[in-house]
Amino acid sequence: MRGVDGSTDELRRAHDTIAEFYAEKLPEIYAQLPVEQAVVDLFCTLVRGVGRSVADVGCGPGAIVPYLVARGLEPHGVDLSPEMVRAASRDHPDVPFTVADVRGLPFADASLDGVLGWYSLMYLAPSDRPRAFAEITRVVRPGGYLVVGYKQGDDSRRRGGRRIGVEFDIYWYSQEEVERRVTDAGFRTVFRADRPAGEWDEQPQGYLIAQRD
């Protein structure tokens, strides 16, 4: 994925640099976020009604993978960063992980029952969003589900990562922007929620689950 300045390499290098930090910290952080866990639980329940195969797009070190497996799903992690994929494969050896870009997913048409875009679509510049959402639509079979976790804001570009020693572009989404993108991509919103800013973030967070038409 790339920012508006085409900084795919910047994003990849930054996440390669922080892969071990994320591998250590993200499971600990996620364990303290009950709203996020409840949203993922609901996504898993909905997906099990149609199948089990899901892709975690922008999976990082695979922090959510144990939750998906424990809830009966068969995840395949995808990330732009080779070091994130290396850490994920080491920590979760029974789950497949692939280095790939959301704008070109390594899955056949209509081969998945669900996709997680869990705080990963925030790296997409507006010009890249149609292609990325089209790819998600391509790989999710009709009736399958998409869950999105995102930072709520005014659709503006920010510089992220400074607190952990790196820099890359991120984009805050309004709820209207997320709903418009999933609707345009052929999904129907079935659940939405938000949470106020907390210890681990500086702005409200948003969550949306949608079903493929």
Residue pairs with C-beta under 8 A, 6 or more apart in sequence:
1 8
1 11
1 58
1 80
1 101
1 102
1 103
1 120
1 123
1 124
1 128
1 132
2 8
2 11
2 123
2 125
2 128
3 10
3 11
3 123
3 125
3 157
3 168
3 169
4 125
4 126
4 127
4 157
4 169
5 169
7 168
7 169
8 80
8 101
10 167
10 168
10 169
11 80
11 123
11 168
11 169
12 80
12 81
12 82
14 161
14 166
14 167
14 168
15 22
15 60
15 79
15 80
15 81
15 83
15 84
15 166
15 168
16 81
16 82
16 83
16 84
17 83
17 165
17 166
18 161
18 164
18 165
18 166
19 60
19 61
19 81
19 83
19 84
19 86
19 87
20 83
20 87
21 164
22 60
22 61
22 63
22 84
22 87
23 61
23 63
23 87
23 88
23 91
26 60
26 61
26 63
27 63
27 66
29 200
30 36
30 37
30 63
30 64
30 67
32 200
33 198
33 200
35 193
35 195
35 205
35 207
36 149
36 195
36 205
36 207
37 67
39 147
39 149
39 191
39 193
39 207
39 209
40 64
40 67
40 68
40 71
40 116
40 118
40 147
41 67
41 71
42 191
42 209
43 114
43 116
43 145
43 147
43 209
44 67
44 68
44 71
44 72
44 73
45 71
46 114
46 145
46 190
46 209
46 211
47 54
47 73
47 113
47 114
47 144
47 145
48 71
48 72
48 73
50 113
50 114
50 141
50 143
50 144
50 145
51 113
51 114
51 141
51 144
52 72
52 73
52 74
52 113
53 73
53 74
53 76
53 111
53 112
53 113
53 114
54 68
54 73
54 74
54 75
54 76
54 112
54 113
54 114
54 115
54 116
55 75
55 76
55 77
55 78
55 105
55 107
55 112
55 114
55 115
55 116
55 139
56 62
56 64
56 65
56 68
56 75
56 76
56 77
56 78
56 116
56 118
57 78
57 102
57 105
57 115
57 116
57 117
57 120
57 136
58 78
58 79
58 80
58 102
58 117
58 118
58 119
58 120
58 121
58 123
59 65
59 75
59 77
59 78
59 79
59 84
59 85
59 88
59 97
59 116
59 120
60 79
60 81
60 84
60 88
60 120
61 84
61 87
61 88
61 91
62 77
62 87
62 88
62 91
62 92
62 95
62 97
64 116
64 118
65 75
65 77
65 88
65 92
65 95
66 92
68 75
68 116
69 75
69 94
69 95
73 114
75 95
76 95
76 96
76 97
76 98
76 107
77 85
77 88
77 92
77 95
77 96
77 97
77 98
78 97
78 98
78 99
78 100
78 102
78 105
78 106
79 85
79 88
79 97
79 99
79 100
80 99
80 100
80 101
81 99
82 99
85 97
85 98
85 99
88 95
88 97
89 95
89 97
98 106
100 106
102 117
102 120
102 121
102 124
102 132
102 135
102 136
103 128
103 131
103 132
103 135
104 135
105 135
105 136
105 138
105 139
107 139
108 139
109 138
109 139
110 138
110 139
110 140
110 141
110 142
111 139
111 141
112 139
112 140
112 141
112 144
113 140
113 141
113 144
113 145
114 140
114 144
114 145
114 146
114 147
115 136
115 139
115 140
115 144
115 145
115 146
115 147
116 146
116 147
117 136
117 146
117 147
117 148
117 149
118 147
118 148
118 149
119 149
119 150
119 151
121 129
121 132
121 148
121 150
121 173
122 150
122 151
122 170
122 171
122 172
122 173
123 168
123 169
123 170
123 171
124 132
124 171
125 157
125 169
125 171
126 155
126 171
129 181
130 184
133 181
133 182
133 184
133 185
134 185
136 146
136 185
137 185
137 186
137 187
137 212
140 146
140 212
141 212
142 212
142 213
143 211
143 212
144 211
144 212
145 190
145 209
145 210
145 211
145 212
146 182
146 187
146 209
146 210
146 211
146 212
147 207
147 208
147 209
148 178
148 182
148 206
148 207
148 208
148 209
148 210
149 205
149 206
149 207
150 172
150 173
150 178
150 205
150 206
150 207
150 208
151 170
151 172
151 173
151 201
151 203
151 204
151 205
151 206
152 172
152 173
152 174
152 175
152 194
152 203
152 204
152 205
152 206
153 172
153 173
153 174
153 203
154 172
154 174
155 171
155 172
155 173
155 174
155 177
156 171
156 172
157 169
157 170
157 171
158 169
158 170
158 171
158 172
159 167
159 168
159 169
159 170
160 167
160 168
160 169
160 170
161 167
161 168
172 203
173 206
175 192
175 194
175 206
175 208
178 206
178 208
179 189
179 192
179 208
182 189
182 208
182 210
183 189
183 210
186 212
186 213
187 210
187 211
187 212
187 213
188 210
188 211
188 213
189 208
189 209
189 210
190 209
190 210
190 211
191 207
191 208
191 209
192 206
192 207
192 208
192 209
193 206
193 207
193 208
194 204
194 205
194 206
194 207
195 204
195 205
195 207
196 204
197 203
197 204
197 205
